[in-house]
Amino acid sequence: MKSQCKIIAIVELILGILGSFILAKSGGLNAYTGERNWTTTIFIFLIGVIVSYVFFVVLYSISEIMDNQEYIMKQLEQTDATPESRSVKSVGSNSSASLLSGTKSSTMDEEGWLCTKCGRLNPNSSSICSCGKHRF
């Protein structure tokens, strides 16, 4: 879809410039005298080119957004596929998910142990929590 959008944008720009020539050629003539008004001809041509360029930028930007979105989706799929990326970075919070799971992650083992009674994170050096529960 993104390559089709880029192709459509380029074709629109080319056809828009050609259409600007045709509009300027026919629109710059004075209907009564048949003479060319160069100010009107140049003005019509420039307006046509500017409008064509604006549509080109919009379509091309949409294709770039789709390209970036595809890249982000691939990165997210790679992140979801690797279980190492899901490791908990901060263990200081007592989230309900970590309390309900009942399992210790590798980062918890390095930083301390969770009390099963109160959910407090205690250092590995202590064997008793401040609530009185023993580690083992």
The first five atom37 places (N, CA, C, CB, O) and aatype in JSON, in Angstrom:
{
  "aatype": [12, 11, 15, 5, 4, 11, 9, 9, 0, 9, 19, 6, 10, 9, 10, 7, 9, 10, 7, 15, 13, 9, 10, 0, 11, 15, 7, 7, 10, 2, 0, 18, 16, 7, 6, 1, 2, 17, 16, 16, 16, 9, 13, 9, 13, 10, 9, 7, 19, 9, 19, 15, 18, 19, 13, 13, 19, 19, 10, 18, 15, 9, 15, 6, 9, 12, 3, 2, 5, 6, 18, 9, 12, 11, 5, 10, 6, 5, 16, 3, 0, 16, 14, 6, 15, 1, 15, 19, 11, 15, 19, 7, 15, 2, 15, 15, 0, 15, 10, 10, 15, 7, 16, 11, 15, 15, 16, 12, 3, 6, 6, 7, 17, 10, 4, 16, 11, 4, 7, 1, 10, 2, 14, 2, 15, 15, 15, 9, 4, 15, 4, 7, 11, 8, 1, 13],
  "atom_mask": [
    [1, 1, 1, 1, 1],
    [1, 1, 1, 1, 1],
    [1, 1, 1, 1, 1],
    [1, 1, 1, 1, 1],
    [1, 1, 1, 1, 1],
    [1, 1, 1, 1, 1],
    [1, 1, 1, 1, 1],
    [1, 1, 1, 1, 1],
    [1, 1, 1, 1, 1],
    [1, 1, 1, 1, 1],
    [1, 1, 1, 1, 1],
    [1, 1, 1, 1, 1],
    [1, 1, 1, 1, 1],
    [1, 1, 1, 1, 1],
    [1, 1, 1, 1, 1],
    [1, 1, 1, 0, 1],
    [1, 1, 1, 1, 1],
    [1, 1, 1, 1, 1],
    [1, 1, 1, 0, 1],
    [1, 1, 1, 1, 1],
    [1, 1, 1, 1, 1],
    [1, 1, 1, 1, 1],
    [1, 1, 1, 1, 1],
    [1, 1, 1, 1, 1],
    [1, 1, 1, 1, 1],
    [1, 1, 1, 1, 1],
    [1, 1, 1, 0, 1],
    [1, 1, 1, 0, 1],
    [1, 1, 1, 1, 1],
    [1, 1, 1, 1, 1],
    [1, 1, 1, 1, 1],
    [1, 1, 1, 1, 1],
    [1, 1, 1, 1, 1],
    [1, 1, 1, 0, 1],
    [1, 1, 1, 1, 1],
    [1, 1, 1, 1, 1],
    [1, 1, 1, 1, 1],
    [1, 1, 1, 1, 1],
    [1, 1, 1, 1, 1],
    [1, 1, 1, 1, 1],
    [1, 1, 1, 1, 1],
    [1, 1, 1, 1, 1],
    [1, 1, 1, 1, 1],
    [1, 1, 1, 1, 1],
    [1, 1, 1, 1, 1],
    [1, 1, 1, 1, 1],
    [1, 1, 1, 1, 1],
    [1, 1, 1, 0, 1],
    [1, 1, 1, 1, 1],
    [1, 1, 1, 1, 1],
    [1, 1, 1, 1, 1],
    [1, 1, 1, 1, 1],
    [1, 1, 1, 1, 1],
    [1, 1, 1, 1, 1],
    [1, 1, 1, 1, 1],
    [1, 1, 1, 1, 1],
    [1, 1, 1, 1, 1],
    [1, 1, 1, 1, 1],
    [1, 1, 1, 1, 1],
    [1, 1, 1, 1, 1],
    [1, 1, 1, 1, 1],
    [1, 1, 1, 1, 1],
    [1, 1, 1, 1, 1],
    [1, 1, 1, 1, 1],
    [1, 1, 1, 1, 1],
    [1, 1, 1, 1, 1],
    [1, 1, 1, 1, 1],
    [1, 1, 1, 1, 1],
    [1, 1, 1, 1, 1],
    [1, 1, 1, 1, 1],
    [1, 1, 1, 1, 1],
    [1, 1, 1, 1, 1],
    [1, 1, 1, 1, 1],
    [1, 1, 1, 1, 1],
    [1, 1, 1, 1, 1],
    [1, 1, 1, 1, 1],
    [1, 1, 1, 1, 1],
    [1, 1, 1, 1, 1],
    [1, 1, 1, 1, 1],
    [1, 1, 1, 1, 1],
    [1, 1, 1, 1, 1],
    [1, 1, 1, 1, 1],
    [1, 1, 1, 1, 1],
    [1, 1, 1, 1, 1],
    [1, 1, 1, 1, 1],
    [1, 1, 1, 1, 1],
    [1, 1, 1, 1, 1],
    [1, 1, 1, 1, 1],
    [1, 1, 1, 1, 1],
    [1, 1, 1, 1, 1],
    [1, 1, 1, 1, 1],
    [1, 1, 1, 0, 1],
    [1, 1, 1, 1, 1],
    [1, 1, 1, 1, 1],
    [1, 1, 1, 1, 1],
    [1, 1, 1, 1, 1],
    [1, 1, 1, 1, 1],
    [1, 1, 1, 1, 1],
    [1, 1, 1, 1, 1],
    [1, 1, 1, 1, 1],
    [1, 1, 1, 1, 1],
    [1, 1, 1, 0, 1],
    [1, 1, 1, 1, 1],
    [1, 1, 1, 1, 1],
    [1, 1, 1, 1, 1],
    [1, 1, 1, 1, 1],
    [1, 1, 1, 1, 1],
    [1, 1, 1, 1, 1],
    [1, 1, 1, 1, 1],
    [1, 1, 1, 1, 1],
    [1, 1, 1, 1, 1],
    [1, 1, 1, 0, 1],
    [1, 1, 1, 1, 1],
    [1, 1, 1, 1, 1],
    [1, 1, 1, 1, 1],
    [1, 1, 1, 1, 1],
    [1, 1, 1, 1, 1],
    [1, 1, 1, 1, 1],
    [1, 1, 1, 0, 1],
    [1, 1, 1, 1, 1],
    [1, 1, 1, 1, 1],
    [1, 1, 1, 1, 1],
    [1, 1, 1, 1, 1],
    [1, 1, 1, 1, 1],
    [1, 1, 1, 1, 1],
    [1, 1, 1, 1, 1],
    [1, 1, 1, 1, 1],
    [1, 1, 1, 1, 1],
    [1, 1, 1, 1, 1],
    [1, 1, 1, 1, 1],
    [1, 1, 1, 1, 1],
    [1, 1, 1, 0, 1],
    [1, 1, 1, 1, 1],
    [1, 1, 1, 1, 1],
    [1, 1, 1, 1, 1],
    [1, 1, 1, 1, 1]
  ],
  "atom_positions": [
    [[0.82, -1.2, 0.0], [0.0, 0.0, 0.0], [0.86, 1.25, 0.0], [-0.94, 0.0, 1.21], [0.54, 2.24, -0.66]],
    [[1.98, 1.21, 0.76], [2.82, 2.4, 0.82], [3.48, 2.69, -0.52], [3.89, 2.24, 1.91], [3.61, 3.85, -0.91]],
    [[3.9, 1.64, -1.25], [4.52, 1.87, -2.55], [3.48, 2.38, -3.55], [5.19, 0.58, -3.08], [3.79, 3.19, -4.42]],
    [[2.24, 1.89, -3.44], [1.18, 2.37, -4.31], [0.88, 3.84, -4.04], [-0.08, 1.54, -4.11], [0.6, 4.6, -4.97]],
    [[0.95, 4.24, -2.78], [0.7, 5.63, -2.42], [1.8, 6.54, -2.97], [0.59, 5.77, -0.9], [1.54, 7.65, -3.41]],
    [[3.05, 6.05, -2.94], [4.15, 6.83, -3.51], [3.99, 6.96, -5.02], [5.51, 6.17, -3.18], [4.22, 8.04, -5.58]],
    [[3.61, 5.89, -5.68], [3.41, 5.94, -7.13], [2.29, 6.89, -7.49], [3.12, 4.54, -7.69], [2.41, 7.68, -8.42]],
    [[1.19, 6.81, -6.75], [0.06, 7.71, -6.99], [0.48, 9.16, -6.77], [-1.13, 7.36, -6.07], [0.06, 10.04, -7.52]],
    [[1.3, 9.42, -5.76], [1.76, 10.78, -5.49], [2.6, 11.31, -6.65], [2.57, 10.83, -4.19], [2.44, 12.46, -7.06]],
    [[3.49, 10.48, -7.17], [4.36, 10.92, -8.28], [3.53, 11.15, -9.55], [5.48, 9.87, -8.55], [3.73, 12.14, -10.26]],
    [[2.61, 10.23, -9.83], [1.75, 10.38, -11.01], [0.89, 11.63, -10.88], [0.86, 9.13, -11.21], [0.7, 12.37, -11.85]],
    [[0.38, 11.87, -9.69], [-0.45, 13.07, -9.47], [0.36, 14.34, -9.7], [-1.03, 13.07, -8.05], [-0.15, 15.3, -10.28]],
    [[1.61, 14.35, -9.27], [2.45, 15.53, -9.47], [2.7, 15.77, -10.96], [3.78, 15.38, -8.73], [2.6, 16.9, -11.43]],
    [[3.04, 14.72, -11.69], [3.31, 14.86, -13.13], [2.05, 15.32, -13.87], [3.82, 13.53, -13.72], [2.1, 16.24, -14.68]],
    [[0.93, 14.65, -13.58], [-0.32, 15.04, -14.25], [-0.77, 16.44, -13.83], [-1.42, 14.03, -13.95], [-1.36, 17.16, -14.63]],
    [[-0.51, 16.81, -12.6], [-0.87, 18.14, -12.14], [-0.08, 19.23, -12.85], [0.0, 0.0, 0.0], [-0.62, 20.29, -13.18]],
    [[1.2, 18.97, -13.08], [2.01, 19.97, -13.81], [1.57, 20.06, -15.27], [3.53, 19.61, -13.73], [1.46, 21.15, -15.83]],
    [[1.3, 18.9, -15.88], [0.8, 18.92, -17.26], [-0.56, 19.62, -17.34], [0.69, 17.48, -17.82], [-0.81, 20.39, -18.26]],
    [[-1.42, 19.35, -16.37], [-2.72, 20.01, -16.34], [-2.59, 21.51, -16.12], [0.0, 0.0, 0.0], [-3.4, 22.28, -16.64]],
    [[-1.57, 21.92, -15.37], [-1.34, 23.35, -15.16], [-0.97, 24.04, -16.46], [-0.25, 23.57, -14.11], [-1.39, 25.17, -16.72]],
    [[-0.16, 23.36, -17.28], [0.18, 23.91, -18.6], [-1.08, 24.08, -19.45], [1.19, 23.01, -19.33], [-1.27, 25.12, -20.08]],
    [[-1.93, 23.07, -19.45], [-3.13, 23.11, -20.28], [-4.09, 24.2, -19.79], [-3.84, 21.75, -20.28], [-4.65, 24.95, -20.59]],
    [[-4.28, 24.27, -18.45], [-5.16, 25.31, -17.91], [-4.6, 26.7, -18.17], [-5.36, 25.11, -16.41], [-5.36, 27.62, -18.49]],
    [[-3.3, 26.87, -18.04], [-2.7, 28.2, -18.26], [-2.8, 28.6, -19.73], [-1.23, 28.2, -17.81], [-3.0, 29.78, -20.04]],
    [[-2.66, 27.62, -20.62], [-2.75, 27.92, -22.05], [-4.15, 28.38, -22.43], [-2.36, 26.69, -22.88], [-4.32, 29.35, -23.17]],
    [[-5.15, 27.67, -21.92], [-6.52, 28.04, -22.29], [-7.06, 29.18, -21.43], [-7.44, 26.82, -22.16], [-7.86, 29.99, -21.91]],
    [[-6.65, 29.27, -20.18], [-7.18, 30.3, -19.29], [-6.53, 31.65, -19.45], [0.0, 0.0, 0.0], [-7.08, 32.65, -19.0]],
    [[-5.38, 31.71, -20.09], [-4.68, 32.98, -20.24], [-5.11, 33.78, -21.45], [0.0, 0.0, 0.0], [-4.65, 34.9, -21.64]],
    [[-5.97, 33.22, -22.26], [-6.44, 33.94, -23.46], [-7.63, 34.83, -23.11], [-6.83, 32.94, -24.57], [-8.49, 34.46, -22.32]],
    [[-7.64, 35.99, -23.71], [-8.76, 36.89, -23.56], [-9.84, 36.44, -24.53], [-8.35, 38.37, -23.8], [-9.58, 36.3, -25.73]],
    [[-11.06, 36.22, -24.03], [-12.14, 35.69, -24.86], [-12.59, 36.67, -25.93], [-13.31, 35.31, -24.0], [-13.05, 36.24, -26.99]],
    [[-12.47, 37.96, -25.68], [-12.97, 38.95, -26.65], [-11.95, 39.29, -27.72], [-13.38, 40.21, -25.92], [-12.3, 39.4, -28.9]],
    [[-10.7, 39.46, -27.32], [-9.68, 39.9, -28.29], [-8.84, 38.74, -28.82], [-8.78, 40.92, -27.65], [-8.26, 38.86, -29.9]],
    [[-8.76, 37.65, -28.09], [-7.95, 36.51, -28.52], [-6.48, 36.66, -28.19], [0.0, 0.0, 0.0], [-5.67, 35.81, -28.56]],
    [[-6.12, 37.72, -27.5], [-4.73, 37.93, -27.11], [-4.47, 37.24, -25.76], [-4.41, 39.45, -27.02], [-5.38, 36.98, -24.99]],
    [[-3.2, 36.96, -25.52], [-2.8, 36.29, -24.28], [-2.5, 37.34, -23.21], [-1.56, 35.36, -24.51], [-1.78, 38.31, -23.45]],
    [[-3.06, 37.12, -22.03], [-2.74, 37.92, -20.86], [-1.69, 37.12, -20.07], [-4.03, 38.23, -19.99], [-2.02, 36.14, -19.41]],
    [[-0.44, 37.55, -20.14], [0.65, 36.77, -19.55], [0.59, 36.73, -18.02], [1.99, 37.34, -19.98], [1.0, 35.74, -17.42]],
    [[0.1, 37.76, -17.4], [-0.03, 37.76, -15.95], [-1.01, 36.67, -15.5], [-0.49, 39.15, -15.45], [-0.73, 35.92, -14.57]],
    [[-2.14, 36.6, -16.17], [-3.14, 35.57, -15.85], [-2.61, 34.18, -16.17], [-4.45, 35.83, -16.62], [-2.82, 33.24, -15.4]],
    [[-1.92, 34.04, -17.29], [-1.37, 32.74, -17.69], [-0.37, 32.23, -16.65], [-0.71, 32.84, -19.07], [-0.45, 31.08, -16.24]],
    [[0.55, 33.06, -16.25], [1.56, 32.67, -15.26], [0.91, 32.39, -13.91], [2.63, 33.76, -15.11], [1.29, 31.45, -13.21]],
    [[-0.07, 33.21, -13.53], [-0.77, 33.02, -12.26], [-1.51, 31.68, -12.23], [-1.75, 34.18, -12.02], [-1.41, 30.94, -11.25]],
    [[-2.23, 31.35, -13.29], [-2.95, 30.07, -13.36], [-1.97, 28.91, -13.31], [-3.8, 30.0, -14.65], [-2.22, 27.91, -12.64]],
    [[-0.84, 29.03, -14.03], [0.16, 27.96, -14.03], [0.74, 27.75, -12.63], [1.28, 28.28, -15.02], [0.84, 26.61, -12.17]],
    [[1.11, 28.83, -11.96], [1.71, 28.71, -10.62], [0.72, 28.14, -9.6], [2.21, 30.07, -10.15], [1.09, 27.32, -8.76]],
    [[-0.53, 28.57, -9.66], [-1.54, 28.04, -8.75], [-1.72, 26.54, -8.99], [-2.9, 28.78, -8.94], [-1.82, 25.78, -8.03]],
    [[-1.76, 26.11, -10.24], [-1.9, 24.69, -10.56], [-0.72, 23.87, -10.05], [0.0, 0.0, 0.0], [-0.91, 22.77, -9.52]],
    [[0.49, 24.39, -10.22], [1.67, 23.68, -9.76], [1.69, 23.6, -8.23], [2.95, 24.36, -10.27], [2.02, 22.55, -7.67]],
    [[1.34, 24.68, -7.57], [1.34, 24.69, -6.1], [0.31, 23.71, -5.55], [1.05, 26.12, -5.57], [0.61, 22.96, -4.62]],
    [[-0.89, 23.69, -6.12], [-1.92, 22.76, -5.67], [-1.48, 21.32, -5.91], [-3.27, 23.04, -6.39], [-1.68, 20.45, -5.06]],
    [[-0.89, 21.06, -7.06], [-0.39, 19.71, -7.35], [0.71, 19.32, -6.38], [0.14, 19.63, -8.79], [0.75, 18.17, -5.93]],
    [[1.59, 20.23, -6.06], [2.67, 19.93, -5.13], [2.14, 19.66, -3.72], [3.68, 21.08, -5.09], [2.65, 18.78, -3.03]],
    [[1.13, 20.39, -3.3], [0.54, 20.16, -1.97], [-0.07, 18.77, -1.9], [-0.54, 21.24, -1.65], [0.13, 18.05, -0.92]],
    [[-0.82, 18.37, -2.94], [-1.38, 17.02, -2.95], [-0.28, 15.96, -2.98], [-2.32, 16.83, -4.15], [-0.4, 14.91, -2.35]],
    [[0.79, 16.24, -3.72], [1.93, 15.31, -3.77], [2.53, 15.14, -2.37], [3.0, 15.82, -4.75], [2.8, 14.01, -1.95]],
    [[2.74, 16.22, -1.66], [3.33, 16.15, -0.32], [2.42, 15.38, 0.63], [3.59, 17.58, 0.24], [2.91, 14.59, 1.44]],
    [[1.12, 15.6, 0.55], [0.19, 14.89, 1.42], [0.23, 13.39, 1.14], [-1.24, 15.42, 1.23], [0.34, 12.59, 2.07]],
    [[0.15, 13.0, -0.11], [0.17, 11.57, -0.45], [1.51, 10.93, -0.11], [-0.13, 11.38, -1.93], [1.54, 9.81, 0.41]],
    [[2.59, 11.61, -0.39], [3.9, 11.05, -0.09], [4.11, 10.95, 1.42], [5.01, 11.92, -0.72], [4.73, 10.0, 1.89]],
    [[3.59, 11.91, 2.18], [3.69, 11.85, 3.64], [2.9, 10.68, 4.2], [3.19, 13.15, 4.27], [3.33, 10.03, 5.16]],
    [[1.76, 10.4, 3.63], [0.97, 9.24, 4.06], [1.76, 7.96, 3.84], [-0.38, 9.19, 3.3], [1.75, 7.06, 4.68]],
    [[2.45, 7.86, 2.7], [3.24, 6.66, 2.45], [4.41, 6.54, 3.43], [3.77, 6.66, 1.01], [4.76, 5.44, 3.84]],
    [[5.01, 7.65, 3.8], [6.1, 7.63, 4.79], [5.57, 7.25, 6.17], [6.8, 9.0, 4.85], [6.23, 6.53, 6.91]],
    [[4.39, 7.72, 6.51], [3.78, 7.35, 7.8], [3.51, 5.85, 7.83], [2.46, 8.14, 8.04], [3.76, 5.2, 8.85]],
    [[3.01, 5.3, 6.73], [2.77, 3.86, 6.67], [4.08, 3.08, 6.77], [2.04, 3.49, 5.39], [4.12, 2.01, 7.38]],
    [[5.13, 3.61, 6.16], [6.44, 2.95, 6.25], [6.96, 2.95, 7.68], [7.45, 3.65, 5.32], [7.46, 1.94, 8.16]],
    [[6.83, 4.08, 8.36], [7.26, 4.16, 9.77], [6.41, 3.27, 10.66], [7.19, 5.61, 10.27], [6.92, 2.66, 11.59]],
    [[5.12, 3.2, 10.38], [4.24, 2.35, 11.16], [4.62, 0.88, 10.98], [2.77, 2.58, 10.76], [4.6, 0.11, 11.95]],
    [[4.97, 0.5, 9.77], [5.4, -0.88, 9.53], [6.7, -1.19, 10.28], [5.6, -1.12, 8.02], [6.86, -2.28, 10.82]],
    [[7.61, -0.23, 10.31], [8.86, -0.41, 11.05], [8.6, -0.56, 12.54], [9.81, 0.78, 10.79], [9.2, -1.42, 13.2]],
    [[7.72, 0.25, 13.08], [7.39, 0.18, 14.51], [6.73, -1.15, 14.84], [6.47, 1.35, 14.92], [7.03, -1.75, 15.87]],
    [[5.85, -1.62, 13.97], [5.19, -2.91, 14.22], [6.19, -4.05, 14.21], [4.1, -3.16, 13.17], [6.08, -4.97, 15.02]],
    [[7.18, -4.01, 13.31], [8.21, -5.05, 13.29], [9.04, -5.01, 14.56], [9.12, -4.88, 12.06], [9.39, -6.05, 15.1]],
    [[9.35, -3.81, 15.03], [10.12, -3.69, 16.27], [9.33, -4.22, 17.45], [10.52, -2.23, 16.51], [9.9, -4.88, 18.33]],
    [[8.04, -3.96, 17.49], [7.2, -4.47, 18.58], [7.09, -5.99, 18.53], [5.81, -3.83, 18.52], [7.09, -6.64, 19.57]],
    [[6.99, -6.54, 17.33], [6.92, -8.0, 17.2], [8.22, -8.64, 17.68], [6.63, -8.4, 15.76], [8.2, -9.69, 18.32]],
    [[9.35, -8.01, 17.35], [10.64, -8.54, 17.8], [10.75, -8.44, 19.32], [11.81, -7.8, 17.13], [11.29, -9.34, 19.96]],
    [[10.25, -7.36, 19.89], [10.3, -7.18, 21.33], [9.41, -8.2, 22.03], [9.86, -5.76, 21.71], [9.8, -8.74, 23.07]],
    [[8.24, -8.48, 21.47], [7.34, -9.46, 22.06], [7.88, -10.88, 21.92], [5.97, -9.37, 21.42], [7.58, -11.75, 22.74]],
    [[8.68, -11.11, 20.9], [9.2, -12.46, 20.66], [10.33, -12.82, 21.62], [9.67, -12.58, 19.23], [10.55, -14.0, 21.89]],
    [[11.06, -11.84, 22.14], [12.18, -12.13, 23.03], [11.72, -11.99, 24.48], [13.37, -11.19, 22.73], [11.32, -10.9, 24.88]],
    [[11.78, -13.07, 25.28], [11.33, -12.98, 26.67], [12.27, -12.17, 27.55], [11.16, -14.36, 27.25], [11.86, -11.71, 28.61]],
    [[13.53, -11.98, 27.15], [14.46, -11.2, 27.96], [14.04, -9.75, 28.06], [15.85, -11.3, 27.39], [14.36, -9.07, 29.04]],
    [[13.33, -9.26, 27.05], [12.93, -7.86, 27.05], [11.8, -7.59, 28.03], [12.52, -7.43, 25.65], [11.52, -6.43, 28.34]],
    [[11.16, -8.63, 28.51], [10.03, -8.45, 29.42], [10.47, -8.42, 30.88], [9.02, -9.54, 29.22], [9.62, -8.3, 31.77]],
    [[11.75, -8.52, 31.17], [12.18, -8.56, 32.56], [11.85, -7.24, 33.24], [13.69, -8.85, 32.66], [11.86, -6.18, 32.62]],
    [[11.56, -7.33, 34.52], [11.15, -6.16, 35.29], [12.37, -5.32, 35.59], [10.44, -6.58, 36.6], [13.37, -5.82, 36.1]],
    [[12.3, -4.04, 35.27], [13.43, -3.14, 35.48], [13.42, -2.56, 36.89], [13.41, -2.01, 34.45], [14.47, -2.46, 37.52]],
    [[12.25, -2.19, 37.39], [12.17, -1.63, 38.73], [11.32, -2.54, 39.59], [11.6, -0.18, 38.71], [10.16, -2.8, 39.26]],
    [[11.89, -3.01, 40.68], [11.19, -3.96, 41.53], [10.73, -3.28, 42.81], [12.08, -5.15, 41.86], [10.1, -3.92, 43.65]],
    [[11.02, -2.0, 42.97], [10.69, -1.3, 44.19], [9.2, -1.14, 44.41], [0.0, 0.0, 0.0], [8.78, -0.94, 45.55]],
    [[8.39, -1.23, 43.37], [6.96, -1.05, 43.55], [6.3, -2.38, 43.89], [6.33, -0.44, 42.3], [6.72, -3.43, 43.4]],
    [[5.28, -2.32, 44.71], [4.54, -3.52, 45.1], [3.31, -3.63, 44.21], [4.14, -3.49, 46.6], [2.2, -3.37, 44.67]],
    [[3.5, -4.02, 42.96], [2.37, -4.13, 42.06], [1.61, -5.41, 42.36], [2.82, -4.1, 40.6], [2.18, -6.39, 42.84]],
    [[0.32, -5.38, 42.08], [-0.51, -6.55, 42.36], [-0.13, -7.73, 41.49], [-1.98, -6.22, 42.17], [-0.28, -8.88, 41.89]],
    [[0.37, -7.44, 40.27], [0.77, -8.53, 39.39], [1.96, -9.29, 39.95], [1.1, -8.0, 38.0], [2.02, -10.51, 39.86]],
    [[2.91, -8.57, 40.53], [4.07, -9.25, 41.09], [3.72, -9.96, 42.39], [5.2, -8.25, 41.33], [4.34, -10.97, 42.72]],
    [[2.74, -9.45, 43.14], [2.34, -10.1, 44.38], [1.53, -11.35, 44.11], [1.55, -9.14, 45.25], [1.66, -12.35, 44.82]],
    [[0.67, -11.3, 43.08], [-0.18, -12.44, 42.78], [0.57, -13.56, 42.08], [-1.33, -12.0, 41.95], [0.17, -14.72, 42.18]],
    [[1.64, -13.22, 41.38], [2.33, -14.25, 40.61], [3.01, -15.27, 41.51], [3.35, -13.62, 39.68], [3.04, -16.46, 41.18]],
    [[3.54, -14.84, 42.63], [4.18, -15.75, 43.56], [5.53, -16.23, 43.11], [0.0, 0.0, 0.0], [6.17, -17.0, 43.83]],
    [[6.0, -15.82, 41.94], [7.31, -16.24, 41.45], [8.26, -15.08, 41.54], [7.22, -16.77, 40.01], [7.86, -13.91, 41.49]],
    [[9.53, -15.4, 41.67], [10.56, -14.37, 41.74], [11.24, -14.27, 40.39], [11.59, -14.67, 42.85], [11.58, -15.29, 39.79]],
    [[11.44, -13.05, 39.91], [12.2, -12.89, 38.68], [13.68, -12.79, 39.02], [11.73, -11.63, 37.9], [14.05, -12.69, 40.19]],
    [[14.51, -12.82, 37.99], [15.95, -12.78, 38.23], [16.37, -11.44, 38.82], [16.71, -13.04, 36.93], [17.32, -11.39, 39.6]],
    [[15.68, -10.36, 38.46], [16.04, -9.06, 39.03], [15.66, -8.99, 40.5], [15.36, -7.93, 38.25], [16.35, -8.32, 41.28]],
    [[14.59, -9.66, 40.9], [14.22, -9.68, 42.32], [15.25, -10.45, 43.12], [12.82, -10.3, 42.52], [15.6, -10.05, 44.24]],
    [[15.76, -11.55, 42.56], [16.78, -12.32, 43.26], [18.04, -11.51, 43.45], [17.09, -13.6, 42.5], [18.73, -11.66, 44.46]],
    [[18.37, -10.64, 42.49], [19.56, -9.81, 42.6], [19.37, -8.68, 43.6], [19.94, -9.25, 41.23], [20.29, -8.34, 44.33]],
    [[18.18, -8.08, 43.63], [17.95, -6.91, 44.47], [17.38, -7.26, 45.85], [17.01, -5.97, 43.77], [17.53, -6.47, 46.79]],
    [[16.75, -8.39, 45.97], [16.18, -8.74, 47.26], [15.09, -9.78, 47.12], [0.0, 0.0, 0.0], [14.96, -10.42, 46.08]],
    [[14.29, -9.93, 48.18], [13.2, -10.9, 48.18], [11.92, -10.24, 48.65], [13.54, -12.11, 49.07], [11.94, -9.32, 49.47]],
    [[10.79, -10.73, 48.12], [9.48, -10.19, 48.47], [8.9, -10.98, 49.63], [8.53, -10.22, 47.25], [8.9, -12.21, 49.62]],
    [[8.41, -10.28, 50.6], [7.75, -10.91, 51.74], [6.38, -11.41, 51.28], [7.62, -9.92, 52.95], [5.62, -10.67, 50.66]],
    [[6.08, -12.65, 51.59], [4.78, -13.21, 51.2], [3.65, -12.71, 52.07], [4.83, -14.73, 51.25], [2.48, -12.83, 51.7]],
    [[3.96, -12.15, 53.22], [2.93, -11.66, 54.14], [2.5, -10.22, 53.81], [3.44, -11.74, 55.58], [1.31, -9.93, 53.69]],
    [[3.51, -9.32, 53.66], [3.17, -7.91, 53.44], [3.52, -7.41, 52.04], [3.88, -7.05, 54.47], [3.06, -6.34, 51.64]],
    [[4.33, -8.16, 51.3], [4.69, -7.76, 49.94], [5.84, -6.78, 49.86], [0.0, 0.0, 0.0], [6.08, -6.22, 48.8]],
    [[6.54, -6.56, 50.94], [7.66, -5.63, 50.98], [8.89, -6.25, 50.34], [7.96, -5.2, 52.43], [9.13, -7.45, 50.48]],
    [[9.69, -5.44, 49.63], [10.94, -5.9, 49.05], [12.04, -5.73, 50.08], [11.28, -5.12, 47.73], [12.33, -4.61, 50.51]],
    [[12.65, -6.83, 50.48], [13.7, -6.83, 51.51], [15.04, -7.16, 50.86], [13.37, -7.83, 52.64], [15.08, -7.9, 49.88]],
    [[16.14, -6.64, 51.4], [17.45, -6.97, 50.85], [17.79, -8.44, 51.08], [18.53, -6.08, 51.47], [17.27, -9.07, 52.0]],
    [[18.65, -8.98, 50.23], [19.05, -10.38, 50.35], [19.78, -10.67, 51.66], [19.94, -10.77, 49.18], [19.75, -11.81, 52.14]],
    [[20.41, -9.67, 52.24], [21.18, -9.89, 53.47], [20.28, -10.14, 54.68], [22.07, -8.7, 53.74], [20.74, -10.74, 55.66]],
    [[19.01, -9.69, 54.64], [18.13, -9.9, 55.8], [17.31, -11.18, 55.61], [17.19, -8.68, 56.0], [16.87, -11.49, 54.5]],
    [[17.13, -11.91, 56.69], [16.33, -13.14, 56.62], [14.96, -12.97, 57.25], [17.08, -14.29, 57.31], [14.13, -13.87, 57.19]],
    [[14.71, -11.8, 57.86], [13.42, -11.53, 58.49], [12.92, -10.19, 57.97], [13.54, -11.51, 60.05], [13.67, -9.22, 57.91]],
    [[11.64, -10.15, 57.59], [11.01, -8.91, 57.14], [10.69, -8.04, 58.34], [9.72, -9.2, 56.31], [10.67, -8.52, 59.47]],
    [[10.44, -6.75, 58.11], [10.1, -5.85, 59.21], [8.75, -6.18, 59.82], [10.11, -4.41, 58.73], [8.45, -5.76, 60.94]],
    [[7.91, -6.94, 59.09], [6.62, -7.36, 59.66], [6.76, -8.6, 60.54], [5.62, -7.63, 58.53], [5.8, -9.0, 61.21]],
    [[7.95, -9.22, 60.54], [8.19, -10.37, 61.39], [8.2, -11.7, 60.67], [0.0, 0.0, 0.0], [8.52, -12.71, 61.28]],
    [[7.87, -11.74, 59.39], [7.84, -12.99, 58.63], [9.26, -13.39, 58.26], [6.97, -12.85, 57.36], [10.04, -12.55, 57.82]],
    [[9.59, -14.67, 58.44], [10.89, -15.2, 58.07], [10.95, -15.45, 56.57], [11.2, -16.49, 58.85], [9.94, -15.76, 55.94]],
    [[12.14, -15.31, 56.02], [12.32, -15.49, 54.59], [12.05, -16.92, 54.17], [13.73, -15.08, 54.18], [11.41, -17.14, 53.15]],
    [[12.52, -17.92, 54.94], [12.37, -19.33, 54.54], [11.35, -20.02, 55.37], [13.69, -20.06, 54.64], [11.1, -21.21, 55.17]]
  ]
}
